[in-house]
Amino acid sequence: MQQNSTFKLANTVSIETLIQRLLRMNDANEHPFILQKDGNDIVASWNIVDAKWLEFFGAGGLKKQFELRLIFDDLNKIVKYKEKSSDLEWDASIKAFKFKKSVQYGKRLEFDMGASWGMRQNGTIGKIYGYKFNSTEITDPVFDVIKDCGWNIDLSVLDKKISRKAILCVVIPLIVVAFIALGALLFTSMSGVKDAARAEVDLLRSGNVIEAYQHSSSELQSRISNSDFQQIIQWNNRHPLF
């Protein structure tokens, strides 16, 4: 165990190095998102102001700006995160996006038209294999850098609530099914006992004492012999209680 802890500490970088490596993702401009410092946090979002990506977003019909806020816990080497999406509207006259008032937190509907947008060989924009502009194209590469730096990623508060809801959605139906199955089993068992009791009474009424004893419960058979059972029935016939 000590060797594992030492290995993890040796591969965990400082918070300064982690932030530098995250911001370094902007250098080559190879991702359709940009990371920016906001106080002690870093916010990753679609790069809707860069000329290279602006045409992609506009042609693809981007409707939402996605923001991933990274919150650093230097003491425990954990990165927490929050997700937010804001509605966008493409203004063709100025070739720019305008923000709407609607803001949503947590995972929401993604922009994904079933095809990817990119630059064709002839220089035009069109549907090709490339980016689909869903949130995982921001979270996946960012989270990979964090993990490579030896830091852990903690679920956001909303994601934890969603996970708990998902668990409840699975557990509750299983509990209901278990109760239904148990009820059906008890009903079947009780039905079997009632049928056996009716059969025993019918045998006694017809005078088949030995067969009635054989159909009686195992508890009764362990406490009284066949001959004693027959004597009791004969005495009861001579001295009926009702």
C-alpha positions in Angstrom: 0.0 0.0 0.0 2.8 2.4 0.8 4.3 1.9 -2.7 1.0 2.8 -4.3 0.7 6.0 -2.3 4.3 7.0 -3.1 3.7 6.4 -6.8 0.6 8.5 -6.8 2.3 11.4 -5.0 5.3 11.3 -7.3 2.9 11.6 -10.4 0.7 14.4 -8.9 1.8 17.8 -10.2 1.3 21.1 -8.4 -1.8 23.3 -8.9 0.3 25.8 -10.8 1.5 23.1 -13.2 -2.0 21.7 -13.7 -3.3 25.2 -14.6 -0.5 25.8 -17.0 -1.1 22.5 -18.8 -4.8 23.2 -19.0 -4.2 26.7 -20.5 -1.7 25.3 -22.8 -4.5 23.5 -24.6 -5.3 26.9 -26.2 -1.8 27.2 -27.9 -2.4 25.2 -31.0 -6.0 26.2 -31.4 -6.8 22.6 -32.3 -9.9 22.4 -30.1 -13.2 24.2 -30.7 -13.2 25.5 -27.2 -11.1 27.9 -25.1 -10.0 27.8 -21.5 -9.8 31.1 -19.6 -8.9 32.0 -16.0 -11.7 33.4 -13.9 -10.4 34.2 -10.5 -9.1 31.0 -9.0 -11.2 28.9 -11.4 -10.8 28.0 -15.1 -13.8 28.1 -17.5 -13.8 26.1 -20.7 -16.4 27.1 -23.4 -17.0 27.0 -27.1 -14.6 29.4 -28.8 -17.3 31.4 -30.6 -15.1 34.5 -30.9 -12.3 32.9 -32.9 -12.5 33.3 -36.6 -11.4 29.7 -37.3 -14.3 28.2 -35.3 -16.9 30.9 -35.7 -17.8 29.7 -39.2 -18.1 26.1 -38.0 -20.5 27.1 -35.3 -22.5 29.4 -37.5 -22.8 26.9 -40.3 -23.7 24.0 -37.9 -26.5 26.0 -36.3 -25.0 26.1 -32.7 -27.9 26.9 -30.3 -26.2 26.8 -26.9 -23.0 28.0 -25.4 -21.6 25.3 -23.0 -19.4 26.3 -20.0 -17.4 24.0 -17.9 -16.1 25.7 -14.7 -13.2 23.9 -12.9 -12.8 24.5 -9.2 -9.5 23.4 -7.7 -9.0 21.8 -4.3 -5.2 22.0 -3.9 -5.2 20.3 -0.4 -6.8 17.1 -1.6 -5.7 17.4 -5.3 -9.3 17.3 -6.5 -11.0 19.2 -9.3 -14.7 19.9 -8.9 -16.7 21.2 -11.8 -20.0 22.9 -12.7 -21.7 22.9 -16.1 -23.8 25.7 -17.5 -25.4 26.2 -20.9 -26.8 29.5 -22.3 -29.0 29.9 -25.4 -27.4 31.4 -28.5 -28.7 33.0 -31.6 -26.7 33.4 -34.8 -26.9 36.8 -36.4 -26.1 36.3 -40.0 -25.9 40.1 -40.7 -22.9 40.6 -38.3 -21.8 36.9 -38.5 -21.7 36.6 -34.7 -23.6 35.0 -31.9 -25.9 36.8 -29.5 -26.7 35.5 -26.1 -30.3 35.0 -25.0 -31.5 35.3 -21.4 -32.1 31.6 -20.8 -29.4 29.9 -18.7 -29.4 26.3 -17.6 -27.2 24.5 -15.1 -26.2 20.8 -15.3 -26.3 18.5 -18.3 -28.8 19.6 -20.9 -29.7 18.8 -24.5 -26.6 18.7 -26.8 -26.1 20.3 -30.1 -25.8 17.3 -32.4 -27.5 17.2 -35.8 -26.4 13.6 -36.4 -23.4 14.8 -38.6 -20.1 16.5 -38.0 -19.1 19.9 -39.3 -15.7 20.7 -40.7 -13.7 22.2 -43.5 -13.8 20.3 -46.8 -10.8 19.9 -49.0 -12.1 22.7 -51.3 -12.3 25.1 -48.4 -16.0 25.1 -47.9 -17.9 24.3 -44.7 -20.0 21.2 -44.7 -20.9 18.0 -43.0 -17.8 15.8 -42.6 -16.3 13.6 -40.0 -15.0 15.9 -37.3 -16.7 17.7 -34.5 -20.3 17.3 -33.4 -20.1 20.1 -30.8 -21.5 18.2 -27.9 -20.3 18.9 -24.3 -18.1 15.7 -24.2 -15.8 17.3 -26.8 -14.9 19.8 -24.1 -15.1 17.6 -21.0 -13.2 14.6 -22.3 -10.0 16.3 -23.3 -10.0 18.6 -20.3 -10.6 15.7 -17.9 -7.8 13.7 -19.6 -5.3 16.4 -18.9 -6.5 16.6 -15.2 -6.1 12.8 -14.8 -2.7 12.8 -16.5 -1.6 15.3 -13.9 -2.5 12.9 -11.1 -5.5 14.9 -9.9 -8.9 13.4 -9.2 -12.3 14.7 -10.6 -15.3 15.1 -8.3 -18.8 15.0 -9.6 -20.7 18.2 -9.6 -23.6 18.7 -7.2 -26.1 18.3 -10.0 -24.4 15.2 -11.4 -24.6 13.6 -7.9 -28.3 14.4 -7.7 -28.8 12.9 -11.1 -26.8 9.8 -10.1 -29.0 9.3 -7.0 -32.1 9.7 -9.0 -30.9 7.1 -11.5 -30.2 4.7 -8.6 -33.7 5.3 -7.2 -35.2 4.7 -10.6 -33.6 1.2 -10.6 -33.9 0.2 -7.0 -37.6 1.2 -6.4 -38.9 -0.9 -9.3 -36.8 -3.9 -8.0 -38.3 -3.5 -4.5 -41.8 -3.4 -6.0 -41.2 -6.5 -8.1 -39.8 -8.3 -5.0 -42.9 -7.5 -2.9 -45.2 -8.6 -5.7 -43.3 -11.9 -6.1 -43.3 -12.5 -2.3 -47.1 -11.8 -2.2 -47.7 -14.2 -5.0 -45.6 -16.9 -3.2 -47.5 -16.4 0.0 -50.9 -16.5 -1.8 -49.9 -19.7 -3.6 -48.7 -21.3 -0.3 -51.8 -20.3 1.6 -54.0 -21.6 -1.2 -52.2 -24.9 -1.1 -52.8 -25.1 2.7 -56.5 -24.3 2.3 -56.9 -26.9 -0.4 -55.2 -29.6 1.7 -57.4 -28.7 4.7 -60.6 -29.0 2.6 -59.4 -32.3 1.2 -58.8 -33.6 4.8 -62.3 -32.5 6.0 -63.9 -34.2 3.0 -62.0 -37.5 3.7 -63.1 -37.4 7.4 -66.7 -36.8 6.4 -66.6 -39.8 4.1 -65.1 -42.0 6.8 -61.6 -42.3 5.2 -59.7 -41.7 8.5 -56.4 -43.3 7.4 -56.3 -41.2 4.2 -57.2 -38.1 6.2 -54.3 -38.7 8.5 -52.0 -39.2 5.5 -53.1 -35.8 4.1 -52.8 -34.1 7.5 -49.9 -31.6 8.2 -46.5 -32.9 9.1 -46.7 -31.1 12.5 -49.8 -33.2 13.4 -48.2 -36.4 12.2 -45.1 -35.8 14.3 -47.2 -35.5 17.5 -49.8 -38.3 17.1 -49.7 -41.8 15.6 -52.1 -43.1 12.9 -53.9 -45.3 15.5 -54.3 -42.5 18.0 -55.6 -40.3 15.3 -58.2 -42.9 14.4 -59.3 -43.3 18.1 -59.7 -39.5 18.5 -61.9 -39.4 15.4 -64.0 -42.3 16.6 -64.4 -40.7 20.1 -65.4 -37.4 18.5 -68.0 -39.1 16.4 -69.5 -40.6 19.6 -69.3 -37.3 21.5 -69.7 -34.5 19.0 -69.0 -31.0 20.3 -71.5 -29.3 18.0 
